[in-house]
Amino acid sequence: LFQDMSAKMLASGLGKYLSTPYSYLAMTKRSVYVDHHTHEGQESKRLTVVPGKGKYIFVYPFLKTREWFLLTKAARQGMMDEHIEVGHRFPSVKLNTTYSFGLDDQEWVVAFESDKPEDFLDLVMALRETEGSRYTLRDTPIFTCIRKSLKETLDTLGG
């Protein structure tokens, strides 16, 4: 399926101008960290990513250290509870989490949607101050994107 899609795109007229410097192959999965935590519209209850209406989307790969996975489930849960609490301070930012373990180079691919890039910036700064951030191995490159229709996107290519 993925190879067919890539082959068709590369065989198109646009294909000769494309390259694949990054691969963010990932799938949806229920989070193991939010079973006891619920609120309306939360990302973790969905098994599909439903795009929101935010003007901006920020996408990046996310990897934890090996030490993270060697912590007890309770220790990781405590740090994730703090992470969730920080996220709730920024209701204008919607999180979409996908899982990439074994499919690609990262463990997760995250996409945050918002109309307010300043709120995303403040969210990331606040998350850097949490205990769990010491176990982040990599969370770059970050791609900052503006929501556009396919037609609008194609119309902006080459000019």
ZAPA-758973 format. One record per residue: y, x, z of N, C-alpha, C, CB in turn; residue number from 1; residue in three letters. Coordinates in nm, 2 decimals. Glycine has a CB too. Layout:
<recs>
Y, X, Z, Y, X, Z, Y, X, Z, Y, X, Z, NUM, ala
...
</recs>
This chain:
<recs>
-0.12, 0.08, 0.00, 0.00, 0.00, 0.00, 0.13, 0.09, 0.00, 0.00, -0.09, 0.12, 1, leu
0.13, 0.18, 0.10, 0.25, 0.26, 0.10, 0.26, 0.36, -0.02, 0.25, 0.35, 0.23, 2, phe
0.15, 0.41, -0.06, 0.15, 0.50, -0.17, 0.19, 0.42, -0.30, 0.01, 0.57, -0.19, 3, gln
0.14, 0.30, -0.31, 0.17, 0.22, -0.43, 0.32, 0.19, -0.43, 0.09, 0.09, -0.43, 4, asp
0.38, 0.15, -0.32, 0.52, 0.12, -0.31, 0.60, 0.25, -0.35, 0.56, 0.08, -0.17, 5, met
0.57, 0.36, -0.29, 0.64, 0.49, -0.33, 0.63, 0.52, -0.47, 0.59, 0.60, -0.24, 6, ser
0.51, 0.51, -0.53, 0.48, 0.54, -0.67, 0.56, 0.46, -0.76, 0.33, 0.53, -0.70, 7, ala
0.57, 0.33, -0.73, 0.65, 0.23, -0.81, 0.80, 0.27, -0.81, 0.62, 0.09, -0.77, 8, lys
0.85, 0.30, -0.69, 0.99, 0.33, -0.68, 1.02, 0.46, -0.75, 1.03, 0.34, -0.53, 9, met
0.94, 0.56, -0.73, 0.96, 0.69, -0.80, 0.95, 0.68, -0.95, 0.87, 0.79, -0.74, 10, leu
0.87, 0.58, -1.00, 0.85, 0.56, -1.14, 0.97, 0.48, -1.21, 0.72, 0.49, -1.17, 11, ala
1.05, 0.42, -1.12, 1.16, 0.34, -1.17, 1.27, 0.44, -1.23, 1.22, 0.25, -1.06, 12, ser
1.37, 0.38, -1.29, 1.48, 0.45, -1.34, 1.56, 0.53, -1.23, 1.58, 0.36, -1.41, 13, gly
1.56, 0.47, -1.11, 1.63, 0.53, -1.00, 1.54, 0.65, -0.94, 1.65, 0.43, -0.89, 14, leu
1.41, 0.65, -0.97, 1.32, 0.74, -0.90, 1.35, 0.89, -0.93, 1.19, 0.71, -0.95, 15, gly
1.40, 0.92, -1.04, 1.43, 1.06, -1.07, 1.54, 1.12, -0.98, 1.46, 1.08, -1.22, 16, lys
1.62, 1.03, -0.92, 1.73, 1.07, -0.83, 1.69, 1.07, -0.69, 1.85, 0.99, -0.85, 17, tyr
1.56, 1.03, -0.65, 1.52, 1.02, -0.52, 1.44, 1.13, -0.47, 1.45, 0.89, -0.50, 18, leu
1.45, 1.16, -0.34, 1.36, 1.25, -0.27, 1.32, 1.19, -0.13, 1.42, 1.40, -0.26, 19, ser
1.23, 1.25, -0.07, 1.19, 1.20, 0.07, 1.20, 1.31, 0.17, 1.04, 1.14, 0.06, 20, thr
1.32, 1.33, 0.22, 1.34, 1.44, 0.32, 1.29, 1.40, 0.46, 1.48, 1.48, 0.33, 21, pro
1.28, 1.27, 0.48, 1.23, 1.22, 0.61, 1.14, 1.10, 0.59, 1.35, 1.17, 0.70, 22, tyr
1.04, 1.09, 0.68, 0.94, 0.98, 0.67, 0.94, 0.92, 0.81, 0.80, 1.03, 0.63, 23, ser
0.96, 0.79, 0.82, 0.96, 0.71, 0.94, 0.86, 0.60, 0.94, 1.10, 0.66, 0.97, 24, tyr
0.74, 0.63, 0.90, 0.64, 0.53, 0.89, 0.60, 0.49, 1.03, 0.51, 0.59, 0.82, 25, leu
0.60, 0.36, 1.06, 0.58, 0.31, 1.19, 0.53, 0.16, 1.19, 0.71, 0.32, 1.28, 26, ala
0.48, 0.11, 1.30, 0.43, -0.02, 1.30, 0.48, -0.09, 1.43, 0.27, -0.03, 1.30, 27, met
0.48, -0.22, 1.43, 0.52, -0.29, 1.55, 0.40, -0.30, 1.65, 0.57, -0.44, 1.52, 28, thr
0.42, -0.31, 1.78, 0.32, -0.32, 1.88, 0.39, -0.37, 2.01, 0.25, -0.18, 1.90, 29, lys
0.32, -0.44, 2.09, 0.37, -0.49, 2.21, 0.39, -0.37, 2.31, 0.28, -0.60, 2.28, 30, arg
0.51, -0.36, 2.37, 0.54, -0.25, 2.46, 0.46, -0.26, 2.59, 0.69, -0.25, 2.50, 31, ser
0.41, -0.15, 2.64, 0.33, -0.15, 2.76, 0.43, -0.15, 2.88, 0.24, -0.03, 2.77, 32, val
0.56, -0.13, 2.86, 0.65, -0.11, 2.97, 0.73, -0.24, 3.01, 0.75, -0.01, 2.94, 33, tyr
0.71, -0.35, 2.94, 0.79, -0.47, 2.97, 0.71, -0.59, 3.00, 0.88, -0.50, 2.85, 34, val
0.58, -0.57, 3.04, 0.50, -0.69, 3.07, 0.56, -0.77, 3.18, 0.36, -0.64, 3.11, 35, asp
0.62, -0.71, 3.28, 0.67, -0.79, 3.39, 0.82, -0.83, 3.38, 0.65, -0.72, 3.52, 36, his
0.88, -0.79, 3.27, 1.02, -0.80, 3.25, 1.04, -0.89, 3.12, 1.09, -0.67, 3.22, 37, his
1.11, -1.00, 3.14, 1.13, -1.09, 3.02, 1.27, -1.14, 3.02, 1.03, -1.21, 3.02, 38, thr
1.33, -1.16, 2.91, 1.45, -1.23, 2.89, 1.45, -1.28, 2.74, 1.58, -1.14, 2.91, 39, his
1.54, -1.38, 2.72, 1.54, -1.45, 2.59, 1.57, -1.35, 2.48, 1.64, -1.56, 2.59, 40, glu
1.49, -1.35, 2.37, 1.52, -1.27, 2.25, 1.48, -1.13, 2.27, 1.66, -1.28, 2.21, 41, gly
1.41, -1.09, 2.37, 1.38, -0.95, 2.39, 1.30, -0.89, 2.28, 1.32, -0.93, 2.53, 42, gln
1.32, -0.77, 2.25, 1.25, -0.70, 2.14, 1.10, -0.69, 2.17, 1.31, -0.56, 2.13, 43, glu
1.06, -0.67, 2.30, 0.92, -0.64, 2.33, 0.83, -0.75, 2.31, 0.92, -0.59, 2.47, 44, ser
0.87, -0.87, 2.30, 0.78, -0.99, 2.28, 0.74, -1.00, 2.13, 0.84, -1.11, 2.34, 45, lys
0.82, -0.94, 2.05, 0.80, -0.96, 1.90, 0.69, -0.86, 1.85, 0.93, -0.95, 1.83, 46, arg
0.61, -0.91, 1.76, 0.52, -0.81, 1.70, 0.57, -0.79, 1.55, 0.38, -0.87, 1.70, 47, leu
0.68, -0.84, 1.52, 0.75, -0.81, 1.39, 0.89, -0.78, 1.42, 0.74, -0.93, 1.29, 48, thr
0.95, -0.70, 1.34, 1.10, -0.67, 1.36, 1.17, -0.77, 1.28, 1.13, -0.52, 1.31, 49, val
1.26, -0.85, 1.35, 1.34, -0.95, 1.29, 1.49, -0.89, 1.28, 1.33, -1.09, 1.37, 50, val
1.53, -0.86, 1.17, 1.67, -0.80, 1.16, 1.77, -0.90, 1.21, 1.70, -0.77, 1.01, 51, pro
1.87, -0.84, 1.29, 1.98, -0.92, 1.34, 2.09, -0.92, 1.24, 2.03, -0.86, 1.47, 52, gly
2.21, -0.96, 1.29, 2.32, -0.97, 1.20, 2.43, -0.86, 1.23, 2.39, -1.11, 1.22, 53, lys
2.39, -0.76, 1.30, 2.49, -0.65, 1.34, 2.53, -0.58, 1.21, 2.43, -0.55, 1.43, 54, gly
2.66, -0.54, 1.21, 2.72, -0.47, 1.09, 2.66, -0.33, 1.08, 2.87, -0.46, 1.10, 55, lys
2.63, -0.27, 1.20, 2.58, -0.13, 1.20, 2.44, -0.13, 1.24, 2.67, -0.04, 1.28, 56, tyr
2.36, -0.03, 1.19, 2.23, 0.00, 1.24, 2.22, 0.15, 1.26, 2.12, -0.06, 1.14, 57, ile
2.16, 0.19, 1.37, 2.14, 0.33, 1.40, 1.99, 0.36, 1.42, 2.22, 0.37, 1.54, 58, phe
1.94, 0.44, 1.33, 1.79, 0.46, 1.32, 1.76, 0.61, 1.35, 1.74, 0.42, 1.18, 59, val
1.66, 0.63, 1.43, 1.62, 0.77, 1.46, 1.47, 0.77, 1.51, 1.71, 0.83, 1.55, 60, tyr
1.41, 0.89, 1.49, 1.28, 0.91, 1.54, 1.29, 0.95, 1.69, 1.20, 1.03, 1.47, 61, pro
1.18, 0.92, 1.77, 1.19, 0.95, 1.91, 1.05, 1.01, 1.95, 1.22, 0.82, 1.99, 62, phe
1.06, 1.12, 2.02, 0.94, 1.19, 2.07, 0.96, 1.22, 2.22, 0.91, 1.32, 1.99, 63, leu
0.86, 1.20, 2.30, 0.86, 1.24, 2.44, 0.78, 1.37, 2.45, 0.80, 1.13, 2.53, 64, lys
0.80, 1.44, 2.56, 0.73, 1.56, 2.59, 0.58, 1.53, 2.63, 0.80, 1.65, 2.70, 65, thr
0.49, 1.63, 2.62, 0.36, 1.61, 2.67, 0.36, 1.57, 2.82, 0.27, 1.74, 2.64, 66, arg
0.45, 1.63, 2.90, 0.46, 1.61, 3.04, 0.48, 1.46, 3.07, 0.57, 1.69, 3.10, 67, glu
0.55, 1.39, 2.98, 0.57, 1.24, 3.00, 0.44, 1.17, 3.00, 0.66, 1.19, 2.88, 68, trp
0.35, 1.20, 2.91, 0.23, 1.13, 2.90, 0.13, 1.17, 3.01, 0.16, 1.16, 2.76, 69, phe
0.15, 1.28, 3.08, 0.07, 1.32, 3.19, 0.12, 1.26, 3.32, 0.07, 1.47, 3.20, 70, leu
0.23, 1.20, 3.32, 0.28, 1.13, 3.44, 0.19, 1.00, 3.47, 0.43, 1.09, 3.43, 71, leu
0.19, 0.96, 3.59, 0.12, 0.83, 3.62, 0.19, 0.72, 3.55, 0.11, 0.81, 3.77, 72, thr
0.12, 0.61, 3.52, 0.17, 0.49, 3.46, 0.29, 0.44, 3.55, 0.07, 0.38, 3.44, 73, lys
0.27, 0.44, 3.68, 0.37, 0.39, 3.77, 0.50, 0.48, 3.76, 0.32, 0.40, 3.92, 74, ala
0.49, 0.61, 3.75, 0.61, 0.69, 3.74, 0.68, 0.66, 3.61, 0.57, 0.84, 3.74, 75, ala
0.60, 0.65, 3.50, 0.67, 0.62, 3.37, 0.73, 0.48, 3.37, 0.56, 0.63, 3.26, 76, arg
0.66, 0.39, 3.44, 0.72, 0.25, 3.45, 0.85, 0.25, 3.52, 0.62, 0.16, 3.52, 77, gln
0.86, 0.33, 3.63, 0.98, 0.33, 3.71, 1.10, 0.39, 3.62, 0.97, 0.42, 3.83, 78, gly
1.07, 0.49, 3.54, 1.18, 0.54, 3.46, 1.21, 0.45, 3.34, 1.13, 0.68, 3.40, 79, met
1.11, 0.38, 3.29, 1.14, 0.28, 3.19, 1.22, 0.16, 3.24, 1.01, 0.23, 3.12, 80, met
1.19, 0.12, 3.37, 1.27, 0.01, 3.43, 1.42, 0.05, 3.44, 1.21, -0.02, 3.57, 81, asp
1.44, 0.18, 3.47, 1.58, 0.23, 3.47, 1.64, 0.22, 3.33, 1.59, 0.37, 3.53, 82, glu
1.56, 0.26, 3.23, 1.60, 0.26, 3.09, 1.64, 0.12, 3.05, 1.49, 0.32, 3.00, 83, his
1.56, 0.02, 3.08, 1.58, -0.12, 3.05, 1.71, -0.17, 3.12, 1.46, -0.20, 3.09, 84, ile
1.73, -0.13, 3.24, 1.84, -0.18, 3.32, 1.97, -0.12, 3.25, 1.84, -0.13, 3.46, 85, glu
1.97, 0.00, 3.21, 2.09, 0.06, 3.14, 2.11, -0.02, 3.01, 2.07, 0.21, 3.11, 86, val
2.01, -0.05, 2.93, 2.02, -0.12, 2.81, 2.08, -0.26, 2.83, 1.89, -0.14, 2.75, 87, gly
2.05, -0.32, 2.94, 2.11, -0.46, 2.97, 2.26, -0.45, 2.99, 2.04, -0.52, 3.09, 88, his
2.32, -0.34, 3.02, 2.46, -0.32, 3.03, 2.53, -0.33, 2.90, 2.50, -0.19, 3.10, 89, arg
2.46, -0.33, 2.79, 2.52, -0.33, 2.66, 2.45, -0.44, 2.57, 2.49, -0.19, 2.59, 90, phe
2.48, -0.57, 2.61, 2.42, -0.68, 2.54, 2.46, -0.69, 2.39, 2.46, -0.81, 2.61, 91, pro
2.56, -0.62, 2.35, 2.60, -0.63, 2.21, 2.51, -0.54, 2.12, 2.74, -0.59, 2.19, 92, ser
2.42, -0.46, 2.18, 2.33, -0.37, 2.11, 2.19, -0.42, 2.12, 2.34, -0.22, 2.17, 93, val
2.13, -0.45, 2.00, 2.00, -0.50, 1.99, 1.90, -0.38, 1.96, 1.99, -0.61, 1.89, 94, lys
1.79, -0.37, 2.03, 1.69, -0.27, 2.01, 1.57, -0.32, 1.93, 1.65, -0.21, 2.14, 95, leu
1.53, -0.24, 1.83, 1.40, -0.26, 1.76, 1.32, -0.14, 1.78, 1.43, -0.30, 1.61, 96, asn
1.20, -0.15, 1.84, 1.12, -0.03, 1.86, 0.99, -0.05, 1.78, 1.08, -0.02, 2.01, 97, thr
0.95, 0.06, 1.70, 0.83, 0.06, 1.63, 0.75, 0.19, 1.67, 0.85, 0.06, 1.48, 98, thr
0.62, 0.18, 1.65, 0.53, 0.29, 1.70, 0.48, 0.37, 1.58, 0.42, 0.23, 1.78, 99, tyr
0.47, 0.50, 1.60, 0.44, 0.59, 1.49, 0.33, 0.69, 1.53, 0.56, 0.66, 1.44, 100, ser
0.27, 0.67, 1.65, 0.17, 0.76, 1.70, 0.06, 0.78, 1.59, 0.10, 0.71, 1.83, 101, phe
0.04, 0.91, 1.55, -0.06, 0.94, 1.45, -0.03, 0.90, 1.31, -0.19, 0.87, 1.49, 102, gly
0.07, 0.82, 1.28, 0.10, 0.77, 1.15, 0.20, 0.87, 1.08, 0.16, 0.63, 1.15, 103, leu
0.28, 0.93, 1.17, 0.39, 1.02, 1.11, 0.42, 1.12, 1.22, 0.52, 0.93, 1.07, 104, asp
0.53, 1.20, 1.20, 0.56, 1.31, 1.29, 0.61, 1.27, 1.43, 0.65, 1.40, 1.23, 105, asp
0.67, 1.15, 1.44, 0.73, 1.11, 1.57, 0.63, 1.01, 1.64, 0.86, 1.04, 1.55, 106, gln
0.67, 0.97, 1.76, 0.59, 0.87, 1.83, 0.64, 0.73, 1.82, 0.58, 0.91, 1.98, 107, glu
0.77, 0.72, 1.81, 0.84, 0.59, 1.79, 0.95, 0.61, 1.69, 0.90, 0.54, 1.93, 108, trp
0.99, 0.50, 1.63, 1.11, 0.50, 1.55, 1.19, 0.38, 1.61, 1.08, 0.47, 1.39, 109, val
1.31, 0.41, 1.64, 1.40, 0.31, 1.71, 1.51, 0.28, 1.61, 1.45, 0.35, 1.84, 110, val
1.55, 0.15, 1.61, 1.67, 0.11, 1.54, 1.75, 0.02, 1.63, 1.63, 0.03, 1.40, 111, ala
1.88, 0.05, 1.64, 1.97, -0.03, 1.73, 2.07, -0.09, 1.63, 2.04, 0.06, 1.83, 112, phe
2.09, -0.22, 1.66, 2.18, -0.30, 1.57, 2.30, -0.34, 1.66, 2.12, -0.42, 1.51, 113, glu
2.42, -0.34, 1.60, 2.54, -0.38, 1.68, 2.66, -0.39, 1.58, 2.58, -0.28, 1.79, 114, ser
2.76, -0.48, 1.62, 2.88, -0.48, 1.55, 2.98, -0.38, 1.61, 2.94, -0.62, 1.56, 115, asp
2.94, -0.32, 1.72, 3.03, -0.23, 1.79, 2.97, -0.09, 1.81, 3.06, -0.29, 1.93, 116, lys
3.00, 0.00, 1.72, 2.95, 0.14, 1.73, 2.99, 0.20, 1.86, 2.99, 0.22, 1.62, 117, pro
3.10, 0.17, 1.92, 3.14, 0.22, 2.04, 3.05, 0.18, 2.16, 3.29, 0.18, 2.08, 118, glu
2.99, 0.07, 2.15, 2.89, 0.03, 2.25, 2.76, 0.11, 2.24, 2.86, -0.13, 2.24, 119, asp
2.72, 0.13, 2.12, 2.60, 0.21, 2.10, 2.63, 0.36, 2.15, 2.57, 0.22, 1.95, 120, phe
2.74, 0.41, 2.12, 2.78, 0.54, 2.17, 2.77, 0.55, 2.32, 2.92, 0.59, 2.13, 121, leu
2.83, 0.45, 2.39, 2.83, 0.44, 2.54, 2.69, 0.42, 2.59, 2.92, 0.33, 2.59, 122, asp
2.61, 0.34, 2.52, 2.47, 0.32, 2.56, 2.39, 0.46, 2.56, 2.40, 0.22, 2.47, 123, leu
2.40, 0.53, 2.45, 2.33, 0.66, 2.44, 2.38, 0.75, 2.54, 2.35, 0.72, 2.30, 124, val
2.51, 0.76, 2.57, 2.56, 0.85, 2.68, 2.50, 0.81, 2.81, 2.71, 0.84, 2.68, 125, met
2.49, 0.68, 2.84, 2.44, 0.63, 2.97, 2.29, 0.66, 2.98, 2.46, 0.48, 2.98, 126, ala
2.22, 0.65, 2.87, 2.07, 0.68, 2.87, 2.05, 0.83, 2.89, 2.01, 0.63, 2.74, 127, leu
2.14, 0.91, 2.85, 2.12, 1.06, 2.87, 2.12, 1.09, 3.01, 2.22, 1.14, 2.79, 128, arg
2.18, 1.01, 3.10, 2.19, 1.03, 3.24, 2.08, 0.98, 3.32, 2.32, 0.98, 3.29, 129, glu
1.98, 0.92, 3.25, 1.87, 0.86, 3.33, 1.76, 0.97, 3.35, 1.81, 0.74, 3.25, 130, thr
1.67, 0.94, 3.45, 1.56, 1.03, 3.48, 1.47, 1.05, 3.37, 1.49, 0.98, 3.60, 131, glu
1.44, 0.95, 3.29, 1.35, 0.96, 3.18, 1.39, 1.05, 3.07, 1.32, 0.82, 3.13, 132, gly
1.53, 1.07, 3.06, 1.58, 1.15, 2.95, 1.53, 1.29, 2.96, 1.73, 1.14, 2.95, 133, ser
1.49, 1.34, 3.07, 1.45, 1.48, 3.08, 1.31, 1.50, 3.01, 1.43, 1.52, 3.23, 134, arg
1.25, 1.39, 2.97, 1.12, 1.40, 2.90, 1.14, 1.37, 2.75, 1.02, 1.30, 2.96, 135, tyr
1.26, 1.36, 2.70, 1.28, 1.35, 2.56, 1.27, 1.48, 2.49, 1.42, 1.28, 2.53, 136, thr
1.18, 1.49, 2.39, 1.16, 1.61, 2.32, 1.26, 1.61, 2.20, 1.02, 1.62, 2.27, 137, leu
1.27, 1.50, 2.13, 1.35, 1.49, 2.01, 1.40, 1.35, 1.98, 1.28, 1.55, 1.88, 138, arg
1.52, 1.33, 1.95, 1.57, 1.20, 1.91, 1.68, 1.22, 1.80, 1.64, 1.13, 2.03, 139, asp
1.65, 1.31, 1.71, 1.74, 1.33, 1.59, 1.65, 1.36, 1.47, 1.83, 1.45, 1.62, 140, thr
1.70, 1.34, 1.35, 1.84, 1.30, 1.32, 1.86, 1.15, 1.34, 1.87, 1.34, 1.17, 141, pro
1.98, 1.12, 1.37, 2.02, 0.98, 1.38, 2.09, 0.94, 1.25, 2.12, 0.96, 1.50, 142, ile
2.05, 0.83, 1.19, 2.11, 0.78, 1.07, 2.20, 0.66, 1.11, 2.01, 0.74, 0.96, 143, phe
2.33, 0.67, 1.08, 2.42, 0.56, 1.11, 2.44, 0.49, 0.98, 2.56, 0.61, 1.17, 144, thr
2.41, 0.36, 0.97, 2.41, 0.28, 0.85, 2.50, 0.16, 0.86, 2.27, 0.24, 0.81, 145, cys
2.55, 0.11, 0.75, 2.62, -0.02, 0.75, 2.54, -0.12, 0.67, 2.76, 0.00, 0.67, 146, ile
2.52, -0.24, 0.74, 2.44, -0.34, 0.68, 2.50, -0.39, 0.54, 2.43, -0.46, 0.77, 147, arg
2.42, -0.39, 0.44, 2.46, -0.44, 0.31, 2.34, -0.51, 0.24, 2.51, -0.32, 0.22, 148, lys
2.37, -0.60, 0.15, 2.26, -0.66, 0.07, 2.21, -0.55, -0.02, 2.31, -0.78, 0.00, 149, ser
2.09, -0.58, -0.08, 2.04, -0.49, -0.18, 2.13, -0.47, -0.30, 1.90, -0.54, -0.23, 150, leu
2.19, -0.58, -0.34, 2.29, -0.57, -0.45, 2.41, -0.49, -0.42, 2.33, -0.72, -0.49, 151, lys
2.46, -0.51, -0.30, 2.58, -0.42, -0.26, 2.54, -0.28, -0.25, 2.63, -0.47, -0.12, 152, glu
2.42, -0.25, -0.20, 2.37, -0.11, -0.19, 2.36, -0.05, -0.33, 2.24, -0.11, -0.12, 153, thr
2.29, -0.12, -0.42, 2.28, -0.07, -0.55, 2.41, -0.05, -0.63, 2.19, -0.16, -0.63, 154, leu
2.50, -0.14, -0.60, 2.63, -0.13, -0.66, 2.71, -0.01, -0.62, 2.71, -0.26, -0.64, 155, asp
2.68, 0.04, -0.50, 2.76, 0.15, -0.45, 2.70, 0.29, -0.49, 2.76, 0.15, -0.30, 156, thr
2.58, 0.29, -0.55, 2.51, 0.41, -0.59, 2.59, 0.47, -0.71, 2.37, 0.39, -0.63, 157, leu
2.61, 0.60, -0.71, 2.67, 0.67, -0.82, 2.82, 0.64, -0.83, 2.61, 0.63, -0.94, 158, gly
2.88, 0.58, -0.73, 3.03, 0.56, -0.75, 3.08, 0.49, -0.64, 3.06, 0.50, -0.88, 159, gly
</recs>
